[in-house]
Amino acid sequence: MKKNSILILIVICLFGCSKTPQNEVSITGEIKGLGTDTLYLYGMDERHDHIDTIFVKDDKFSYSTPIDTITSAFLLIRNHTEYPIFLDKGNKIKIKGDISAPEVLTIDGNIYNQEFTAFQKELNDPDTPSEQALEQKAEEFIKQHPSSFVSLYLLDKYFVQKESPDFNKIKKLIGTMTGILQDKLYIEQLNESISQAEKTEIGKYAPFFSLPNIKGVHITRSSEDFKKKNLLINFWASWSDSASNDRSNSELKELYKKYKKNKYIGMLGISLDVDKEQWKDAIKRDTLDWEQVCDFGGLHSEVAKQYSVKQLPTNILLSAEGKILAKNLRGEELKKKIEEVVSAAEEKEAQANKRKK
């Protein structure tokens, strides 16, 4: 009897030791060609500031971490490819893939990883789908999987992270989701962002701002230099992508040279810098001679929130009455739009002068 009891205890122990603890998730995998590289794991929303390091040896890796609820995360491969992974307590996640195609991994361990693996494999047919076709497939998935955490990821990737998001479509897709997703912090923040972005749609009056220039003088939309003028506002920062800044600055300097004495158009740079000296150095180095203002709040600046600025550089064109005429125009489109509003203002004044006579 005693021997049987001991045998039972050994079996229970072995069985228990083979399982992942209930408050942990284990991740094992093999990505051929990865060698001894390092992977990074970080959350998409609530755990966005939590980063774990996973060390790889001979293409293989094994890792476990405490977790108390379902979490959407990214696996960063070769510091380049972000691959979504879905984790929950007690899960044993298994990953297989090849470094030659890091965007097509096979991940198992729960229904969400299985769903995303199937979705990705469907996209990687010999014929590369168009952007419109990808969005259609993502939309179909979201509607068919209203409780899947994969739907949150696809919503963000294919509809939110666009230069000009379709807010009506995003709101409709959110409306199809069930409570488990509706309660996520990401959806709460997204709804707030949409509400703010809708206030700065084309045709709406631009939010008020009052920001200090280099001399400390507060500049507003109705400041003397901008009264009764169309106004091109450029949001930028010395710390943002230098290539994008260079292209934008080149266009703006050309426009400023052409219109600096024009009474129908003005230009204003609003910086999201946090360091005053770096801001001033960038203005001087890049010869940004038009009016520049900054409150050193960075991306948390109130004006950035008011104008729903999500990327830099960003430009917004306001009418003389303060309405938003255009957003994020580049190159020839921007030049053409400026010429259009200046010509319209000149024509309007000419007609007014005729009536006076």
C-alpha positions as CSV (number, residue, x, y, z in Angstrom):
1,M,0.0,0.0,0.0
2,K,2.8,2.3,0.9
3,K,4.6,1.6,-2.4
4,N,1.4,2.4,-4.3
5,S,1.0,5.7,-2.5
6,I,4.6,6.7,-3.3
7,L,4.0,5.7,-6.9
8,I,0.9,7.9,-7.1
9,L,2.8,10.8,-5.6
10,I,5.5,10.4,-8.2
11,V,3.0,10.3,-11.1
12,I,1.2,13.4,-9.7
13,C,4.5,15.3,-9.4
14,L,5.7,14.3,-12.9
15,F,2.3,15.3,-14.4
16,G,2.3,18.6,-12.5
17,C,5.9,19.5,-13.4
18,S,5.2,18.9,-17.1
19,K,2.5,21.6,-17.1
20,T,3.0,25.3,-17.4
21,P,2.2,27.0,-14.0
22,Q,-1.3,28.6,-14.1
23,N,0.0,32.1,-13.8
24,E,2.7,31.8,-16.5
25,V,2.9,31.4,-20.2
26,S,5.7,29.4,-21.8
27,I,7.1,30.2,-25.3
28,T,9.3,27.7,-27.2
29,G,10.2,27.8,-30.8
30,E,12.6,27.4,-33.7
31,I,13.1,30.0,-36.5
32,K,15.6,28.5,-39.0
33,G,18.4,30.8,-39.8
34,L,18.0,32.9,-36.7
35,G,21.2,31.5,-35.2
36,T,22.1,33.2,-31.9
37,D,20.1,36.3,-32.3
38,T,17.9,38.0,-29.7
39,L,14.1,38.3,-29.8
40,Y,12.2,41.0,-27.9
41,L,8.6,40.6,-26.6
42,Y,6.5,43.7,-25.8
43,G,2.8,44.4,-25.3
44,M,0.6,46.2,-27.7
45,D,-1.6,48.1,-25.3
46,E,-1.8,47.7,-21.5
47,R,1.7,46.1,-21.3
48,H,3.2,48.4,-23.9
49,D,5.9,49.5,-21.6
50,H,6.9,46.0,-20.6
51,I,9.7,44.5,-22.7
52,D,11.1,41.0,-22.3
53,T,14.3,39.6,-23.9
54,I,14.4,36.1,-25.4
55,F,17.8,34.7,-26.2
56,V,18.2,32.3,-29.1
57,K,20.7,29.5,-29.5
58,D,21.1,27.4,-32.7
59,D,17.8,28.8,-34.0
60,K,15.9,27.7,-30.9
61,F,14.5,29.5,-27.9
62,S,12.6,28.8,-24.7
63,Y,11.1,31.3,-22.4
64,S,8.4,31.8,-19.7
65,T,6.9,34.8,-18.1
66,P,4.2,35.6,-15.5
67,I,0.9,36.7,-16.9
68,D,-2.6,37.1,-15.4
69,T,-4.8,37.8,-18.4
70,I,-5.0,37.5,-22.2
71,T,-2.4,39.9,-23.7
72,S,-1.7,41.0,-27.3
73,A,2.0,41.4,-27.8
74,F,4.6,41.8,-30.5
75,L,7.6,39.6,-31.1
76,L,10.4,41.7,-32.6
77,I,12.6,39.7,-35.0
78,R,16.0,41.0,-36.1
79,N,15.0,44.5,-34.8
80,H,12.9,44.8,-37.9
81,T,9.9,42.5,-38.2
82,E,7.1,43.0,-35.6
83,Y,5.0,39.8,-35.4
84,P,1.8,39.7,-33.3
85,I,1.5,37.0,-30.7
86,F,-1.4,36.3,-28.2
87,L,-0.6,35.1,-24.7
88,D,-2.7,33.9,-21.8
89,K,-1.9,32.3,-18.5
90,G,-1.3,28.6,-18.7
91,N,-0.6,28.7,-22.4
92,K,2.2,26.7,-24.0
93,I,3.0,28.7,-27.1
94,K,5.0,27.0,-29.9
95,I,6.6,28.9,-32.8
96,K,8.0,27.7,-36.0
97,G,9.3,29.6,-39.0
98,D,12.2,30.6,-41.2
99,I,14.2,33.8,-41.1
100,S,13.8,34.1,-44.8
101,A,10.1,34.7,-44.3
102,P,9.7,36.2,-40.8
103,E,6.2,37.6,-41.7
104,V,4.8,34.0,-42.0
105,L,5.3,32.2,-38.7
106,T,3.3,29.2,-37.5
107,I,2.2,29.9,-33.9
108,D,0.1,27.6,-31.8
109,G,-0.9,27.5,-28.1
110,N,-4.4,29.1,-28.2
111,I,-7.2,29.9,-30.6
112,Y,-6.0,33.5,-31.4
113,N,-2.5,32.4,-32.6
114,Q,-4.1,29.7,-34.7
115,E,-6.5,32.2,-36.2
116,F,-3.8,34.7,-37.1
117,T,-1.5,32.0,-38.5
118,A,-4.4,30.9,-40.8
119,F,-5.1,34.5,-41.8
120,Q,-1.4,35.2,-42.7
121,K,-1.1,32.0,-44.7
122,E,-4.1,32.9,-46.7
123,L,-2.5,36.3,-47.6
124,N,0.7,34.8,-48.8
125,D,-0.5,33.3,-52.0
126,P,1.7,33.6,-55.1
127,D,-0.4,36.6,-56.3
128,T,0.2,39.5,-53.9
129,P,-3.1,41.0,-52.9
130,S,-3.7,44.7,-53.4
131,E,-4.1,47.0,-50.4
132,Q,-7.8,47.1,-51.0
133,A,-8.0,43.3,-51.1
134,L,-6.0,43.1,-47.8
135,E,-8.4,45.5,-46.2
136,Q,-11.4,43.6,-47.4
137,K,-10.0,40.3,-46.0
138,A,-9.3,42.0,-42.7
139,E,-12.8,43.5,-42.6
140,E,-14.3,40.1,-43.3
141,F,-12.2,38.5,-40.5
142,I,-13.2,41.2,-38.0
143,K,-16.9,40.8,-38.8
144,Q,-16.7,37.0,-38.6
145,H,-14.6,37.0,-35.3
146,P,-16.2,39.7,-33.1
147,S,-14.6,38.3,-29.9
148,S,-11.1,37.6,-31.3
149,F,-8.1,39.6,-30.1
150,V,-6.8,39.1,-33.7
151,S,-9.6,41.5,-34.8
152,L,-8.1,44.2,-32.6
153,Y,-4.7,43.8,-34.3
154,L,-6.2,43.8,-37.8
155,L,-8.3,46.8,-37.0
156,D,-5.2,48.7,-36.0
157,K,-2.9,47.5,-38.8
158,Y,-5.3,47.9,-41.8
159,F,-7.6,50.7,-40.8
160,V,-6.2,52.8,-38.0
161,Q,-2.5,53.1,-39.1
162,K,-3.3,54.8,-42.3
163,E,-2.4,58.4,-43.4
164,S,-6.1,59.2,-43.8
165,P,-8.1,56.7,-41.7
166,D,-11.8,56.2,-42.5
167,F,-13.3,57.0,-39.1
168,N,-16.8,55.9,-40.1
169,K,-15.6,52.5,-41.1
170,I,-13.5,52.1,-38.0
171,K,-16.5,53.0,-35.8
172,K,-18.7,50.4,-37.6
173,L,-16.0,47.7,-37.2
174,I,-15.7,48.6,-33.5
175,G,-19.5,48.3,-33.2
176,T,-19.4,44.7,-34.4
177,M,-17.0,43.7,-31.6
178,T,-18.3,42.1,-28.4
179,G,-17.8,43.3,-24.8
180,I,-14.5,41.5,-24.2
181,L,-12.9,43.6,-26.9
182,Q,-15.0,46.8,-26.2
183,D,-13.6,46.8,-22.7
184,K,-9.9,46.9,-23.8
185,L,-7.9,50.0,-23.1
186,Y,-7.0,50.2,-26.8
187,I,-10.6,50.6,-27.9
188,E,-11.2,53.3,-25.2
189,Q,-8.2,55.2,-26.4
190,L,-9.1,54.7,-30.1
191,N,-12.6,56.1,-29.5
192,E,-11.1,59.1,-27.8
193,S,-8.7,59.7,-30.7
194,I,-11.5,59.4,-33.3
195,S,-13.6,61.9,-31.4
196,Q,-10.7,64.3,-31.3
197,A,-9.8,63.7,-35.0
198,E,-13.3,64.3,-36.1
199,K,-13.0,67.8,-34.7
200,T,-10.2,68.5,-37.1
201,E,-11.8,67.1,-40.3
202,I,-11.6,69.2,-43.5
203,G,-14.3,71.9,-43.3
204,K,-14.3,72.2,-39.5
205,Y,-13.0,75.3,-37.6
206,A,-9.4,74.8,-36.4
207,P,-8.9,74.6,-32.6
208,F,-7.5,77.7,-30.8
209,F,-3.9,77.8,-29.8
210,S,-1.6,80.2,-28.1
211,L,2.1,79.2,-28.2
212,P,5.4,81.1,-27.5
213,N,7.9,81.9,-30.2
214,I,11.7,82.1,-29.8
215,K,11.3,85.5,-28.2
216,G,8.6,84.3,-25.8
217,V,5.8,86.1,-27.5
218,H,2.6,84.1,-27.7
219,I,1.4,83.6,-31.2
220,T,-2.3,82.8,-32.0
221,R,-4.3,82.2,-35.2
222,S,-5.4,85.9,-35.0
223,S,-1.9,87.3,-34.4
224,E,-1.1,90.4,-36.5
225,D,1.0,88.5,-39.1
226,F,-1.8,86.0,-39.8
227,K,-4.9,88.1,-39.7
228,K,-7.1,87.6,-42.7
229,K,-4.6,85.2,-44.2
230,N,-4.7,81.6,-45.2
231,L,-2.3,79.8,-42.9
232,L,-0.1,76.8,-43.6
233,I,0.8,75.1,-40.3
234,N,3.7,72.7,-40.2
235,F,4.0,70.3,-37.2
236,W,7.6,69.1,-36.8
237,A,10.3,68.2,-34.3
238,S,14.1,68.2,-34.4
239,W,14.0,64.6,-33.1
240,S,11.8,63.2,-35.8
241,D,12.9,61.3,-38.9
242,S,15.6,63.5,-40.5
243,A,14.9,62.4,-44.1
244,S,11.2,63.3,-43.7
245,N,12.1,66.6,-42.1
246,D,14.6,67.4,-44.9
247,R,12.0,66.7,-47.6
248,S,9.4,68.8,-45.8
249,N,11.7,71.6,-45.1
250,S,12.9,71.8,-48.7
251,E,9.3,72.2,-49.8
252,L,8.4,74.7,-47.1
253,K,11.5,76.9,-47.8
254,E,10.6,77.0,-51.5
255,L,7.0,78.1,-50.6
256,Y,8.2,80.7,-48.1
257,K,10.6,82.2,-50.6
258,K,7.8,82.6,-53.1
259,Y,5.1,83.8,-50.7
260,K,6.8,85.5,-47.7
261,K,5.6,88.9,-48.9
262,N,2.2,87.7,-50.0
263,K,-0.7,89.1,-48.0
264,Y,-3.0,86.1,-48.6
265,I,-0.9,83.3,-47.1
266,G,1.2,82.9,-44.0
267,M,3.3,80.1,-42.6
268,L,3.8,78.8,-39.0
269,G,5.9,76.0,-37.6
270,I,4.7,74.3,-34.5
271,S,7.4,72.2,-33.0
272,L,6.8,69.2,-30.7
273,D,10.3,69.4,-29.3
274,V,11.0,69.0,-25.6
275,D,14.4,70.7,-25.4
276,K,14.6,74.4,-26.1
277,E,18.2,74.5,-27.2
278,Q,17.8,71.6,-29.6
279,W,14.7,73.4,-31.1
280,K,16.5,76.7,-31.5
281,D,19.6,74.9,-33.0
282,A,17.4,73.1,-35.6
283,I,15.7,76.3,-36.6
284,K,19.0,78.0,-37.2
285,R,20.7,74.9,-38.8
286,D,17.8,74.3,-41.2
287,T,17.1,78.0,-41.9
288,L,13.4,77.8,-40.9
289,D,12.9,81.6,-41.3
290,W,9.1,81.6,-41.0
291,E,7.4,82.0,-37.5
292,Q,8.2,79.2,-35.2
293,V,6.5,78.3,-31.9
294,C,6.8,75.5,-29.3
295,D,5.6,74.7,-25.7
296,F,8.1,71.9,-25.2
297,G,5.4,69.3,-24.4
298,G,6.5,66.9,-27.1
299,L,3.8,64.5,-28.3
300,H,1.9,65.2,-25.1
301,S,1.5,68.8,-26.1
302,E,-2.1,70.0,-25.9
303,V,-1.9,71.5,-29.4
304,A,-0.8,68.0,-30.8
305,K,-3.9,66.5,-29.2
306,Q,-6.2,69.3,-30.4
307,Y,-5.0,68.8,-34.0
308,S,-4.8,65.0,-33.7
309,V,-1.2,64.9,-34.8
310,K,-0.1,61.3,-35.1
311,Q,3.1,61.6,-37.2
312,L,5.7,64.1,-38.1
313,P,6.1,66.2,-40.1
314,T,2.4,67.0,-40.6
315,N,0.9,70.1,-42.4
316,I,-2.5,71.6,-42.1
317,L,-3.8,74.4,-44.3
318,L,-6.4,76.9,-42.8
319,S,-8.6,79.4,-44.6
320,A,-8.6,83.1,-43.7
321,E,-11.7,82.4,-41.6
322,G,-9.9,79.6,-39.7
323,K,-11.5,76.6,-41.4
324,I,-9.4,73.5,-42.2
325,L,-8.9,73.4,-46.0
326,A,-6.5,70.5,-46.4
327,K,-4.2,68.2,-44.5
328,N,-0.9,66.4,-45.2
329,L,-0.4,67.6,-48.7
330,R,3.0,67.0,-50.2
331,G,5.0,68.1,-53.2
332,E,3.1,69.3,-56.3
333,E,-0.3,68.8,-54.5
334,L,0.8,71.3,-51.8
335,K,2.1,73.8,-54.3
336,K,-1.1,73.6,-56.3
337,K,-3.3,74.0,-53.3
338,I,-1.4,77.1,-52.1
339,E,-1.6,78.6,-55.6
340,E,-5.4,77.8,-55.6
341,V,-6.2,79.5,-52.3
342,V,-4.0,82.6,-53.1
343,S,-5.6,83.0,-56.5
344,A,-9.1,82.7,-55.0
345,A,-8.2,85.3,-52.4
346,E,-6.9,87.7,-55.1
347,E,-10.0,87.2,-57.2
348,K,-12.2,87.8,-54.2
349,E,-10.5,91.1,-53.4
350,A,-10.6,92.1,-57.1
351,Q,-14.4,91.5,-57.1
352,A,-14.8,93.5,-53.9
353,N,-12.9,96.4,-55.3
354,K,-15.0,96.4,-58.5
355,R,-18.2,96.6,-56.4
356,K,-16.8,99.6,-54.5
357,K,-16.3,101.5,-57.8
